[in-house]
Amino acid sequence: MQPQLLKGAIVERGLTVKKVAEMLNMTRNTFYTRLNGQTSFDTEEIEKLCHILQIDDNKRKIEIFLT
């Protein structure tokens, strides 16, 4: 995963990490552990993140979450 790209996508949408965590129904600490690569997002969380951040391009999804 590329945390900087994900953080950039959050900023592009005018959101905060705290707000995105709330939208995913997880604590800010849990979101940060995933964002920083200590644990991984599951596929459902990735799908929700892409929806929240309006990431529709499969190439961008791969770039953020699978590299």
Phi and psi in radians as a Rosetta constraint file:
Dihedral C 1 N 2 CA 2 C 2 CIRCULARHARMONIC -1.906 0.35
Dihedral N 2 CA 2 C 2 N 3 CIRCULARHARMONIC 1.596 0.35
Dihedral C 2 N 3 CA 3 C 3 CIRCULARHARMONIC -1.001 0.35
Dihedral N 3 CA 3 C 3 N 4 CIRCULARHARMONIC -0.638 0.35
Dihedral C 3 N 4 CA 4 C 4 CIRCULARHARMONIC -1.134 0.35
Dihedral N 4 CA 4 C 4 N 5 CIRCULARHARMONIC -0.661 0.35
Dihedral C 4 N 5 CA 5 C 5 CIRCULARHARMONIC -1.168 0.35
Dihedral N 5 CA 5 C 5 N 6 CIRCULARHARMONIC -0.694 0.35
Dihedral C 5 N 6 CA 6 C 6 CIRCULARHARMONIC -1.161 0.35
Dihedral N 6 CA 6 C 6 N 7 CIRCULARHARMONIC -0.771 0.35
Dihedral C 6 N 7 CA 7 C 7 CIRCULARHARMONIC -1.058 0.35
Dihedral N 7 CA 7 C 7 N 8 CIRCULARHARMONIC -0.695 0.35
Dihedral C 7 N 8 CA 8 C 8 CIRCULARHARMONIC -1.091 0.35
Dihedral N 8 CA 8 C 8 N 9 CIRCULARHARMONIC -0.708 0.35
Dihedral C 8 N 9 CA 9 C 9 CIRCULARHARMONIC -1.132 0.35
Dihedral N 9 CA 9 C 9 N 10 CIRCULARHARMONIC -0.621 0.35
Dihedral C 9 N 10 CA 10 C 10 CIRCULARHARMONIC -1.128 0.35
Dihedral N 10 CA 10 C 10 N 11 CIRCULARHARMONIC -0.819 0.35
Dihedral C 10 N 11 CA 11 C 11 CIRCULARHARMONIC -1.118 0.35
Dihedral N 11 CA 11 C 11 N 12 CIRCULARHARMONIC -0.731 0.35
Dihedral C 11 N 12 CA 12 C 12 CIRCULARHARMONIC -0.964 0.35
Dihedral N 12 CA 12 C 12 N 13 CIRCULARHARMONIC -0.610 0.35
Dihedral C 12 N 13 CA 13 C 13 CIRCULARHARMONIC -1.509 0.35
Dihedral N 13 CA 13 C 13 N 14 CIRCULARHARMONIC -0.005 0.35
Dihedral C 13 N 14 CA 14 C 14 CIRCULARHARMONIC 1.275 0.35
Dihedral N 14 CA 14 C 14 N 15 CIRCULARHARMONIC 0.459 0.35
Dihedral C 14 N 15 CA 15 C 15 CIRCULARHARMONIC -1.863 0.35
Dihedral N 15 CA 15 C 15 N 16 CIRCULARHARMONIC 2.950 0.35
Dihedral C 15 N 16 CA 16 C 16 CIRCULARHARMONIC -1.982 0.35
Dihedral N 16 CA 16 C 16 N 17 CIRCULARHARMONIC 2.820 0.35
Dihedral C 16 N 17 CA 17 C 17 CIRCULARHARMONIC -1.033 0.35
Dihedral N 17 CA 17 C 17 N 18 CIRCULARHARMONIC -0.713 0.35
Dihedral C 17 N 18 CA 18 C 18 CIRCULARHARMONIC -1.058 0.35
Dihedral N 18 CA 18 C 18 N 19 CIRCULARHARMONIC -0.769 0.35
Dihedral C 18 N 19 CA 19 C 19 CIRCULARHARMONIC -1.152 0.35
Dihedral N 19 CA 19 C 19 N 20 CIRCULARHARMONIC -0.749 0.35
Dihedral C 19 N 20 CA 20 C 20 CIRCULARHARMONIC -1.102 0.35
Dihedral N 20 CA 20 C 20 N 21 CIRCULARHARMONIC -0.737 0.35
Dihedral C 20 N 21 CA 21 C 21 CIRCULARHARMONIC -1.014 0.35
Dihedral N 21 CA 21 C 21 N 22 CIRCULARHARMONIC -0.783 0.35
Dihedral C 21 N 22 CA 22 C 22 CIRCULARHARMONIC -1.062 0.35
Dihedral N 22 CA 22 C 22 N 23 CIRCULARHARMONIC -0.731 0.35
Dihedral C 22 N 23 CA 23 C 23 CIRCULARHARMONIC -1.145 0.35
Dihedral N 23 CA 23 C 23 N 24 CIRCULARHARMONIC -0.451 0.35
Dihedral C 23 N 24 CA 24 C 24 CIRCULARHARMONIC -1.583 0.35
Dihedral N 24 CA 24 C 24 N 25 CIRCULARHARMONIC 0.007 0.35
Dihedral C 24 N 25 CA 25 C 25 CIRCULARHARMONIC 1.041 0.35
Dihedral N 25 CA 25 C 25 N 26 CIRCULARHARMONIC 0.753 0.35
Dihedral C 25 N 26 CA 26 C 26 CIRCULARHARMONIC -2.342 0.35
Dihedral N 26 CA 26 C 26 N 27 CIRCULARHARMONIC 2.812 0.35
Dihedral C 26 N 27 CA 27 C 27 CIRCULARHARMONIC -1.265 0.35
Dihedral N 27 CA 27 C 27 N 28 CIRCULARHARMONIC 2.779 0.35
Dihedral C 27 N 28 CA 28 C 28 CIRCULARHARMONIC -1.072 0.35
Dihedral N 28 CA 28 C 28 N 29 CIRCULARHARMONIC -0.692 0.35
Dihedral C 28 N 29 CA 29 C 29 CIRCULARHARMONIC -1.088 0.35
Dihedral N 29 CA 29 C 29 N 30 CIRCULARHARMONIC -0.754 0.35
Dihedral C 29 N 30 CA 30 C 30 CIRCULARHARMONIC -1.088 0.35
Dihedral N 30 CA 30 C 30 N 31 CIRCULARHARMONIC -0.768 0.35
Dihedral C 30 N 31 CA 31 C 31 CIRCULARHARMONIC -1.064 0.35
Dihedral N 31 CA 31 C 31 N 32 CIRCULARHARMONIC -0.759 0.35
Dihedral C 31 N 32 CA 32 C 32 CIRCULARHARMONIC -1.096 0.35
Dihedral N 32 CA 32 C 32 N 33 CIRCULARHARMONIC -0.661 0.35
Dihedral C 32 N 33 CA 33 C 33 CIRCULARHARMONIC -1.121 0.35
Dihedral N 33 CA 33 C 33 N 34 CIRCULARHARMONIC -0.613 0.35
Dihedral C 33 N 34 CA 34 C 34 CIRCULARHARMONIC -1.299 0.35
Dihedral N 34 CA 34 C 34 N 35 CIRCULARHARMONIC -0.761 0.35
Dihedral C 34 N 35 CA 35 C 35 CIRCULARHARMONIC -1.066 0.35
Dihedral N 35 CA 35 C 35 N 36 CIRCULARHARMONIC -0.633 0.35
Dihedral C 35 N 36 CA 36 C 36 CIRCULARHARMONIC -1.583 0.35
Dihedral N 36 CA 36 C 36 N 37 CIRCULARHARMONIC 0.108 0.35
Dihedral C 36 N 37 CA 37 C 37 CIRCULARHARMONIC 1.394 0.35
Dihedral N 37 CA 37 C 37 N 38 CIRCULARHARMONIC 0.168 0.35
Dihedral C 37 N 38 CA 38 C 38 CIRCULARHARMONIC -1.275 0.35
Dihedral N 38 CA 38 C 38 N 39 CIRCULARHARMONIC -0.564 0.35
Dihedral C 38 N 39 CA 39 C 39 CIRCULARHARMONIC -2.390 0.35
Dihedral N 39 CA 39 C 39 N 40 CIRCULARHARMONIC 2.929 0.35
Dihedral C 39 N 40 CA 40 C 40 CIRCULARHARMONIC -1.834 0.35
Dihedral N 40 CA 40 C 40 N 41 CIRCULARHARMONIC 2.634 0.35
Dihedral C 40 N 41 CA 41 C 41 CIRCULARHARMONIC -1.275 0.35
Dihedral N 41 CA 41 C 41 N 42 CIRCULARHARMONIC 2.471 0.35
Dihedral C 41 N 42 CA 42 C 42 CIRCULARHARMONIC -1.503 0.35
Dihedral N 42 CA 42 C 42 N 43 CIRCULARHARMONIC 2.995 0.35
Dihedral C 42 N 43 CA 43 C 43 CIRCULARHARMONIC -1.085 0.35
Dihedral N 43 CA 43 C 43 N 44 CIRCULARHARMONIC -0.636 0.35
Dihedral C 43 N 44 CA 44 C 44 CIRCULARHARMONIC -1.126 0.35
Dihedral N 44 CA 44 C 44 N 45 CIRCULARHARMONIC -0.733 0.35
Dihedral C 44 N 45 CA 45 C 45 CIRCULARHARMONIC -1.137 0.35
Dihedral N 45 CA 45 C 45 N 46 CIRCULARHARMONIC -0.679 0.35
Dihedral C 45 N 46 CA 46 C 46 CIRCULARHARMONIC -1.129 0.35
Dihedral N 46 CA 46 C 46 N 47 CIRCULARHARMONIC -0.748 0.35
Dihedral C 46 N 47 CA 47 C 47 CIRCULARHARMONIC -1.053 0.35
Dihedral N 47 CA 47 C 47 N 48 CIRCULARHARMONIC -0.773 0.35
Dihedral C 47 N 48 CA 48 C 48 CIRCULARHARMONIC -1.120 0.35
Dihedral N 48 CA 48 C 48 N 49 CIRCULARHARMONIC -0.754 0.35
Dihedral C 48 N 49 CA 49 C 49 CIRCULARHARMONIC -1.041 0.35
Dihedral N 49 CA 49 C 49 N 50 CIRCULARHARMONIC -0.783 0.35
Dihedral C 49 N 50 CA 50 C 50 CIRCULARHARMONIC -1.097 0.35
Dihedral N 50 CA 50 C 50 N 51 CIRCULARHARMONIC -0.668 0.35
Dihedral C 50 N 51 CA 51 C 51 CIRCULARHARMONIC -1.149 0.35
Dihedral N 51 CA 51 C 51 N 52 CIRCULARHARMONIC -0.845 0.35
Dihedral C 51 N 52 CA 52 C 52 CIRCULARHARMONIC -1.036 0.35
Dihedral N 52 CA 52 C 52 N 53 CIRCULARHARMONIC -0.755 0.35
Dihedral C 52 N 53 CA 53 C 53 CIRCULARHARMONIC -1.607 0.35
Dihedral N 53 CA 53 C 53 N 54 CIRCULARHARMONIC 0.062 0.35
Dihedral C 53 N 54 CA 54 C 54 CIRCULARHARMONIC 0.955 0.35
Dihedral N 54 CA 54 C 54 N 55 CIRCULARHARMONIC 0.805 0.35
Dihedral C 54 N 55 CA 55 C 55 CIRCULARHARMONIC -1.688 0.35
Dihedral N 55 CA 55 C 55 N 56 CIRCULARHARMONIC 1.810 0.35
Dihedral C 55 N 56 CA 56 C 56 CIRCULARHARMONIC -1.825 0.35
Dihedral N 56 CA 56 C 56 N 57 CIRCULARHARMONIC -0.408 0.35
Dihedral C 56 N 57 CA 57 C 57 CIRCULARHARMONIC -1.318 0.35
Dihedral N 57 CA 57 C 57 N 58 CIRCULARHARMONIC 2.082 0.35
Dihedral C 57 N 58 CA 58 C 58 CIRCULARHARMONIC -1.054 0.35
Dihedral N 58 CA 58 C 58 N 59 CIRCULARHARMONIC -0.607 0.35
Dihedral C 58 N 59 CA 59 C 59 CIRCULARHARMONIC -1.077 0.35
Dihedral N 59 CA 59 C 59 N 60 CIRCULARHARMONIC -0.724 0.35
Dihedral C 59 N 60 CA 60 C 60 CIRCULARHARMONIC -1.208 0.35
Dihedral N 60 CA 60 C 60 N 61 CIRCULARHARMONIC -0.671 0.35
Dihedral C 60 N 61 CA 61 C 61 CIRCULARHARMONIC -1.028 0.35
Dihedral N 61 CA 61 C 61 N 62 CIRCULARHARMONIC -0.808 0.35
Dihedral C 61 N 62 CA 62 C 62 CIRCULARHARMONIC -1.097 0.35
Dihedral N 62 CA 62 C 62 N 63 CIRCULARHARMONIC -0.770 0.35
Dihedral C 62 N 63 CA 63 C 63 CIRCULARHARMONIC -1.027 0.35
Dihedral N 63 CA 63 C 63 N 64 CIRCULARHARMONIC -0.725 0.35
Dihedral C 63 N 64 CA 64 C 64 CIRCULARHARMONIC -1.359 0.35
Dihedral N 64 CA 64 C 64 N 65 CIRCULARHARMONIC -0.860 0.35
Dihedral C 64 N 65 CA 65 C 65 CIRCULARHARMONIC -1.740 0.35
Dihedral N 65 CA 65 C 65 N 66 CIRCULARHARMONIC -0.322 0.35
Dihedral C 65 N 66 CA 66 C 66 CIRCULARHARMONIC -2.075 0.35
Dihedral N 66 CA 66 C 66 N 67 CIRCULARHARMONIC 0.190 0.35
